[in-house]
Amino acid sequence: MKRFRYAVAVAAAAVLALTACSANNDTGGGDSGVAADGTATVKAKELTVWTSTGDQPYVREAYKNFEQKFGVKVNLVEITADGLENQVQTKWASGDRPDLLEYHATALFWALNPAKNMIEMSNMPYVQRSGELYKTAGSLDGKIYAAITVGPGLFGMYYNKKVLADAGLSAPKTYADLENICTTLKQKAPGVATIYEAGGSQWPTQIQILMNLAGAEKSQNYSGELLTKKATLDDPAGPFVAALTQYKKLQSMGCFNKDATTAKSEPSFKALADGKAAFLPQSTSSLPQLTAVYGDDLAKASAAIGWASPSASSTTSAWSPSFNGTWYVPKTGNADRESTALAFIQWITTDGYQDYLTSTKRFPALTGATATTPTGINQEFWNAYEADKALAVNANLVGFSAQFPTLMSGLLSGQYTPEQAAKLAQEALAQGAKSAHVTGW
Amino acid sequence: MTYAPSDTAPAAQGRAEPSLAPRRPRQRKIGQGGWWPFIVPAFALVAAFFTVPFLLNLRFAFTDWSGYSDVISFNGLENFRALISQDILWQAIKVTLLYAVLAMIIQNLFSLSMALVLQRSNRVNGFFRSFFFLPVLVAPVAAGYIWGAILAPQGPLNSFISLFVGGFDYAWLGHGTSALVSLAFVDAWKWSGLITLVYIAGLNNIPESLTEAATVDGANAWQRFWRIRFRLLAPAFTFTVVVTMLGAINAFDLVAATTRGGPGTATMVLNIAMFNQYGSGFFGMASSLSLVVTVLVIVLGLPLIAYLRRREVEA
């Protein structure tokens, strides 16, 4: 019996040890006291960066340039673009931290508890050259955690110029125009899907709603009203239900591809280029995927494909801060590495910024550098952004973004009516807002 | 281990020479409780990797633990209320149970049929046993992607059907019911090779004299199967039904790779719902769903095993 008692005691000790480990919710690296004011220097020999497999080539080039200039080895941890947010959250929750994190500047990063886990960069010099960007992106409770280095991406629709021209049509300015185009195309080009919807990938189904709501965001600060409870997503007379209803109407009119519920995003660019679809809802960040279909020839792609930004009743573009080239510096507890990560931010936003911006071929997020004169479809992006824009409605709707793609997939498949989907969306927003301790929730 | 002759044998024989039973005390020790060292490794592993994590996780199911804050507060049943109001909890339970029952039925029907065909050991059957076992070796995620492509509207399955029904382009994974049934079939495809082997072993354990006697008594093939072989397969049946059903309740990777729980939430099994919550930073909600999975396994598993074991005895 002595041995039995001994075994029980050992087991109990093991349980207590495990309990002690698990009860400790402090998974961050702690504060090493490195100053985030532009004075940090390169002290470590290597940096670990979490990045997406769908990352843009110019970001990879920036890492290589940093390696060459400072002799720091950059270890890339590539996380699959499909479900990236879930994977980052999972790794993060287990206490794993990179030295640099490339991530969204929307409310999605709030779920990483930045106040505890990230170095605040409000006093970094680049902030002064960013205008009012951080009032709506990369910040929480007035503190800035992100370094956003390139201009925002827009949500809109690529369109096949030849398909529209052959049917005697021009680009839509509103969703009403889009309905009319669909009706005409179904008569004149019955083999062409007016809009390619990728329900199998889920996330692209959000884009049309964000586009549709851009006008409401601009005219009435819709997301602000939602966060302050002046409006609700499930208001039957509200913009959200109207956008979902219009989306469903387009589907019932036969304006989407036949396999809209299961189609994946990857083949959509070729379908557009081949004229099998007239419109493709996308983000401007996907341009490299589009040009890849044309052998990476921007001029050729621009000759065939145009860009439209129809909203409910206006031509307002929905913009979202870029994922690519947006970095955070997590607290790792390693002062040398934190200092080196901050030095990278300092370099990419100052000495290295002009070369970096040139390689991006995008408009700048910071003053003090000259953007490459946009050409082709890039010029169309620029024009759309300059003409009329509003922050994408979902950017700061905490909790909502997590459920939005699923709800859209349910709407598309007929599982939910617009009203049901809107009700569930409001519940998701309430859950997120409570978790994030948003005032009034 | 009730046999302890060393206690009684010498006395019964009226002799008092202890040296006559030199090794018996060791046997007595095992018989009186010396078994526990053998169970300790299994107990420790289950405790360390199941019981303790489960107990530790239990409390989080009733807290507001999230990635948004490092303060964890008790919030009673609020997580369950939120999961119900968002149409997640009941929907995920319903989908999980439907999927588990479908997968269990399809797998067992298919595997038992295969076992009856491939029962005899010969070269041809050996080849087909190996052939049908191959999907077991395929990673569930890979199987999900493969079947996602096969079941696509323009995929090979519809191309084949189009040979008979022109222009057939049904989206198998694009409609709630067909998506769930398709997934259950894919799960059956994945695991049937293993279950078939269990049934073959069970069939081979049935004495041939019984079926021969039944044949002599005039029983036809169906009667021999239903009255004799099926009933004596009870132990194998217990194993396969429990494993396939409880395995399906814990489904994740195959569903994640094929439909991600869609369209909408039509194939959102509990583990997918849990992953979505966890991946969105709502750890307390994910813990609540994790608790539901465990409760579901216990509530369904224990009575099911008890019933099937009783059936074994009756058989």
Chai-1 contact restraints between the chains, C-beta under 6 A:
chainA,res_idxA,chainB,res_idxB,connection_type,confidence,min_distance_angstrom,max_distance_angstrom,comment,restraint_id
A,F4,B,W36,contact,1.0,0.0,6.0,A-B,restraint_1
A,A7,B,V40,contact,1.0,0.0,6.0,A-B,restraint_2
A,V15,B,V52,contact,1.0,0.0,6.0,A-B,restraint_3
A,L18,B,V52,contact,1.0,0.0,6.0,A-B,restraint_4
A,S22,B,L56,contact,1.0,0.0,6.0,A-B,restraint_5
A,N25,B,D70,contact,1.0,0.0,6.0,A-B,restraint_6
A,N86,B,G279,contact,1.0,0.0,6.0,A-B,restraint_7
A,Q89,B,G279,contact,1.0,0.0,6.0,A-B,restraint_8
A,Q89,B,G281,contact,1.0,0.0,6.0,A-B,restraint_9
A,W110,B,Y68,contact,1.0,0.0,6.0,A-B,restraint_10
A,A111,B,G67,contact,1.0,0.0,6.0,A-B,restraint_11
A,A111,B,Y68,contact,1.0,0.0,6.0,A-B,restraint_12
A,A111,B,G281,contact,1.0,0.0,6.0,A-B,restraint_13
A,L112,B,G67,contact,1.0,0.0,6.0,A-B,restraint_14
A,N113,B,G67,contact,1.0,0.0,6.0,A-B,restraint_15
A,K116,B,D70,contact,1.0,0.0,6.0,A-B,restraint_16
A,D259,B,P153,contact,1.0,0.0,6.0,A-B,restraint_17
A,D259,B,A171,contact,1.0,0.0,6.0,A-B,restraint_18
A,T261,B,A171,contact,1.0,0.0,6.0,A-B,restraint_19
A,T261,B,G174,contact,1.0,0.0,6.0,A-B,restraint_20
A,T261,B,P263,contact,1.0,0.0,6.0,A-B,restraint_21
A,T262,B,A171,contact,1.0,0.0,6.0,A-B,restraint_22
A,T262,B,L173,contact,1.0,0.0,6.0,A-B,restraint_23
A,T262,B,G174,contact,1.0,0.0,6.0,A-B,restraint_24
A,A402,B,S280,contact,1.0,0.0,6.0,A-B,restraint_25
A,S409,B,G262,contact,1.0,0.0,6.0,A-B,restraint_26
A,S409,B,P263,contact,1.0,0.0,6.0,A-B,restraint_27
A,S409,B,G264,contact,1.0,0.0,6.0,A-B,restraint_28
A,G410,B,G264,contact,1.0,0.0,6.0,A-B,restraint_29
A,S413,B,P263,contact,1.0,0.0,6.0,A-B,restraint_30
A,S413,B,G264,contact,1.0,0.0,6.0,A-B,restraint_31
A,Q415,B,G264,contact,1.0,0.0,6.0,A-B,restraint_32
A,L424,B,Q86,contact,1.0,0.0,6.0,A-B,restraint_33
A,L424,B,D87,contact,1.0,0.0,6.0,A-B,restraint_34
A,E427,B,S85,contact,1.0,0.0,6.0,A-B,restraint_35
A,E427,B,Q86,contact,1.0,0.0,6.0,A-B,restraint_36
A,Q431,B,A82,contact,1.0,0.0,6.0,A-B,restraint_37
A,S435,B,S66,contact,1.0,0.0,6.0,A-B,restraint_38
A,S435,B,Y68,contact,1.0,0.0,6.0,A-B,restraint_39
A,A436,B,Y68,contact,1.0,0.0,6.0,A-B,restraint_40
